[in-house]
Amino acid sequence: MTGHGHGHRHSRWRPHSHDSTDRLDHALETSRRGVRTLVWSFAALFVTAVAQLGLVLVTGSVALLGDTIHNFADALTAVPLGIAFLLGRRAATRRYTYGLGRSEDLAGVVVVLVVAASAAIAGYESVVRLLHPEPVGHPWVVAAAGVIGFAGNELVARYRINVGREIGSAALVADGLHARTDGFTSLAVVAGAAGVALGFPIADPIVGLGITVAILFVLRDAAKEVFRRLLDAVDPASVELAERAARDVEGVLGTRDLRMRWIGHQLRAELAVTVAADLTVEAAHALAHDVEHRLVHTIPRLTAVVVHTEPSTGADRAHEAVHH
């Protein structure tokens, strides 16, 4: 490889086979954790929704029916995410040279759209109930069903968000935030039922409108998380940490052109390092390996690094002397 107007002694370093195996095993394990999280959370939300559906048949509450529909929809968002995690485990091909990890980001977009639809439905139902109030029977049963819905959604939300952050999955975090929005909707059912029981039937739609606003705030956070990932945004602190870690490797005179991006829930990086001009190709290869090894063990969820070595010039050495 050539670039920057001069030749290079070494172009790319490719990781040894045992390092590749370790990273592959880690990637598969994180995908398994994602799928496992989706399976358990789907089961929890499905049981919650079925329990609420039984109480809908007893009370005839339109508000509770809407909340039950939301919970079924939230359970079903596990489907595109599960498909994305499974696709992300497929090996790279000649067409998809980075694999299909970014299908996870597309699934995150689906989740954001579902959250937006939930906000629209909750707002619409609240306005309709405000304009055309409907009687609700057994308000305390409705409140109990709302508590069930909130508890189930909040447990699932925390589970998805925690695992999503641990494995670096923006889509799973967004899906956890979606579960939290449905928990807010369930709280609206509780508050509305309490208002009805106390003789204020208009309380149900008013609280519903307030919860719609809360859902919009959650939607903003979920959309920010997903669309930043789509645009290859990374934490600037990780970039600075990677630069420092590379410079600390003995024999590295300087670094530049560091780039990092997410492929699903795995980070990849590439950078150029300046080395002594009199290094042999073998020595440059070993140094590139040291840089890759240091970065992978320093940056969380970083699984692959391409290191490009460049021979130093007089100007580079003067710059480094001033820098230090």
N, C-alpha and C positions, 0 to 999 in steps of 0.2 A: 504494500500500500504506500502511496506517496501523498504528500499534502503539505500545506504551509510553505511551499516553495523550496523544499529540499528533500533529499532522499532519507530513507529510514533503514536502520539496521534490522528492525523487527516490526512486523505488522500487527499480528494478533496472537493472543495466547488463548488456547482452548483448554478448558479444565481437564484434569486427569479423570479417568473413568470412575475411580472410587468416589471423587467429589461429586461427579454427576449423579451417581447412584444415590448418594446421601441426599442431594437436593431433590431428586425425583421422589424418594421415599417421603421427604418432608412435604412436598407438594401434594402427594396422594393423601397423606394423613390429614392435612388441612382441608382438602376436599371432602374426605370422609367425615370430618367433624362438621362441616357445613351441611352435608346431606343428613347426618344424624340429628343435627339441630332442627332442620326443617321437618323431619319425620316426627320427632317428639312434639314440636310446637303445633304441627298440623293436627296430631291426635288430640292435644289439649284443647285447641280451639274448636275442633269438630264436636268434642264432647260438650263443651260450653254452649255451642250453638244449638245442639240437639236438646239440651236441658232447657234452654230459653224457649225453643220452639214449643215444647210441651206446655210451658206456662202461657205462651201466646194463645194457645187453644183454650186455656181456662179463662183468661182475662179479656181477650179480644182487643188488646191494646195495640193501636197502630204504631205508637212510638216504640214499643217493645218489638214489634214485627220488623220495623226498620233496623233496630239495633241487631236483631238476629240475622237479618240479611247481611249486614256489615260484617258480622263475625264469620259467616259462611264465606264471604268474599275474601276476608283476610286469610282464612285457612287455605283458600285456593291459590293465593299468591305464592304459596310454597311450590306450586307446580312449575312455573317458569324458572324459579330460582334453582329448584332441584335439577331441572334439565340443564341449566347453565353450568352447575357444578359438575355434572356428569360429562358434559361436552368439554369442560376445561381439563379433564383428566385424559383426553385423547391425545395421542402422540402428534407431534408436528408433522406436516406433510410438505411436499414440494409446492403446493399452492398456499397452504397456511403454515408458513415457516415458523411462526411464533406459537403455533397451536391455536386452540379456540378459547383461550382464557378470557378474552374480552366479551364473550357471550354473557358473562356475568354482569358486565356493565349494561348491556342491553336489557337484561332482566331487571336491573335496577331502574331503568327508565319505565318499564312496565309497572313496577311497584309505585313509582312516583305518579304515574297516570291513574292508578287505582286509588291512591290517597286523594288525588284531586277530585276524582269521581265521588269518593266518599264525602268530601267536603260539600260538593255540589248537591248530592242527594240529601245530606243532613240539613243544609240550608233550605232547600226546596220544601222538604217535609215540615220544617219548622214554620216557614211562611204560610204553607197551606193550613196547618193546624191553628195558626194565629188568626187567619181569616175565616176559617170554618172549624171552630172547636168541635171535638167529638167526645162523648162521654167515655170514661174509662172505668171498668169494673175492677174490683179487688185491687185498689192502688198499692196496698202493702205487699201484695204478691208481685206486682209489677216492680216495686222497689227492690224486693229480694232478688228478682231476676236480673235487675240492673247491676246489683252488687256482684252476682255470679259472673256476669259479663265483664265487669271491670277487673275483678280478681284474675279471671282466666287470661284476659288480654295483657294485663300488666306483668304477670309472671312470664308469659311468652315474650313480651317486649324486652324485658330485662335479659332473658336468656339469649334471644337473637342478637341484641345489641352487644352484649358482653362477648359472645363468641365471634361476632362479626368484627369487632375491634381487635380481638386477639389474633385472628387469622388474616386481618387486613381486607375484609370484604365489605366494600361500600354498599353493595346491593343488599347484603344481609342486615347491615345496620339500618338501611332505609326501610327494609321490611319490618324490622323491630319497631321503628318509629311509626310505621303504619299500624301495627298492632296497638301501639299506645294511643293513636287517634281513636280507634274503635273503643278503647277503654274509656276515653273521654265521653264518647257518645253514650256509653252505658251509664256513666255518671249523670248525664243529662236525663236519662230515663228515671234514675233514682230521684233526682231533684224535682223533676216534673211530677212524679207520682206523689212526692211529699206535698207539693203545692196543691195538687188535686185533693188530697186527703184533708188538707187544712181549709178547703173551700176556695182555692184560687186556681181555677182551671186554666187560666191564661199563663200560669207559671211554666207549664210544660213547653209550649213553643218558645217562650222568651229564653228559658235556659238552653233550649236547643240552638237558638241563634248564637248565644254566647259560646257554646261549645264549637259551633262551626268556625268562629273566629279563632279559637284555640287550635283547631285542626289545620287552619291555614298557616299558623305559625310553625306547626310541626312539618307541614308540607314544604315550607321554605327551607327548613333545615335539611330535610331529606333530599330535596332537589339540589341544594348546594353541594351536598356530599356526593351525589351521583354525577352531576354534570362536571364538577371539578375533575373527577376521575376520568370522565370521557375526554376531557381536554388535556389529559396527561399531567395534571397538577400533582405535585408532591410537597411534602412538608419541607420548607426551606431549611429547617434545623437539620434534617437528614442530609441535605446537600452539603451543608457546612461541616457536619460530622464526617461525611465521606471524604471531603477534601482534606481535612486535618489528618484523618487516619491514613490516607495515601501518602501525604507529605512526611508522616512520621516513620514510614518504612525506610530503613537504612539503604542508601544508594539512590533514593528519589530526590532530585534536585528541585523539582517543581511540578505542578499539576495545572491542567487547563482543560477546557471543553468538557467538563463533567455534565453528563445528562442522565437523568433517571426517569423511569416511567413504570406504571403498573400494567401488568398483564394479568387480568383477573385479580387475585389476591396475592400476587407475587411481584416483587420489585426486580427490575433489571437496570443495569447501569453500564455506561461506557465512559471512558475518560482517556486523556493523553497524559503521560508522565515524561518528564525530561530526565534523562540519565547521562552519565559521563559518555563523551563521544568515543572513548577508546574501549568501551565494553565490547566483548565478543557477542555474537548472536546467542550463544548458549547462556552467557551471563545475563543478557537482556531478557531472555525467556524466563530464567529463574527469578529475576527481579519482578517481572510482570506477574508471575505466579504468587510471589509474596504479597504484592499489592492486592491481587484478587482475594487471596486467603484472608488478609486483614479486613477488607471491606465486608466480605460475607459474614465474618464473625463479629463485626462491629455494628452493622446496620440491620435492624430487625426486618425480617421477611425479605431480605435481599437474597436472591437465589442464583443470579448469573451476572458476571461482569466481563466486559470486553476491555482489555487494557492495551493501549497503543503507546509504544515507546518511541521517543524522539531524542536524537543526540543533541546535547547541549551545544550552544555557541558561546562566543565571548560575551555577547550581550546578555545571554541567559545567566551566565556565571556572575556578571556584574550586578544583574538584577537580584539574584539570590543573595549576594553578599550584602546589598543594601537592605533587603527584606529581613535578613536575620540580624 
